[in-house]
Amino acid sequence: MTTGWGFPDFDDHEGVHLFTDPASGLRAVIAVHSTALGPAAGGVRFWHYADHERAITDALRLSRGMSFKNAMADLPMGGGKGVVLAANPGDTITQAQLEAFGRAVESLGGRYVTAEDVGMSEASMKTIATMTKHVSGLPVAAGSAGGDPGPYTAMGVYLGVKAAAKRGLGADDMRGVHVAIQGVGSVGGGLARLLAKDGARLTLSDVNAGRAQALAEELGSTTVPANAILSTEADIVSPNALGAILTPESIDALKTKIIAGGANNQLATQAEGTTLQERGILYAPDYVINAGGIINVGLEYLGHGDQAEVESRITRIPDRLVAIWDESERSGAPASDVADAMARKLIGRA
């Protein structure tokens, strides 16, 4: 890894583009990690950062993760990510800012393809699409690939959680398996509903405590405060919020056998993958288990297949996880390192 420019997460990115639009107040970063397999695909998030360096770091980490995610999902697409900086916590993005971001995407000439992520929606993509054709996650007809990627991400994570339960617990089904879910938005909430149908025992948490409580009442589950979910005693802890939550301190506090969730960049650094392995905790590499959403919007953008094809490809996620765990067991390398090595080989950066 090349750690130039003062950013440890700079990984020979093909381009890191900074945009401002004084008229709308837009400040945005688009990081293109690799186009070796195709256009750099990855969503755009709207988020408040303490400073612009953290926003750039997030874009660097997320775009690299998208390169690995798309490669491991067998999509002919590279990896990129967009970040639009919110001026204040709780802000919502304006139409003018969305249009300005669309112009920024268009200026890259198709090297980057955007879609919705945190703080964005299908309606956001419709506005961006008025300025560029290099966008997916748009509303589509029933049965077509595309639209909101959240439910498809949740589907893949659900299948991955079940595979992890079988691998790490010897469980043939989820009845009575205790899963602690961090974040109950589109992905975590969808995962919770699928697991509840299978009879899993759930503990839920979200920074929006009211949202977690409402879902818990719907599903007959319990809740804990947001700062307590990672240390909850459970068979599986499933992170489905923001990244970099697995630190030396949080790993030390874990009371679980498995980490399997949809959040991007769960490991604060690569070293945390080793720490999890040393503690005997089975880890499902995030960009493998959470690939359902990009499979959906990627096939939409490429014009390949329909909803049935999307779902068929998502069912292959457990097999990829098993292959990673098998190689980890054989080689002694952490599952996170095994996945990275596989992905780097696929994009020609072994």
Summary of the structure (lengths in Angstrom):
residues: 350
radius of gyration: 19.0
end to end distance: 10.7
largest distance: 57.5
contacts: 1331
relative contact order: 0.13
helix: 45%
strand: 17%
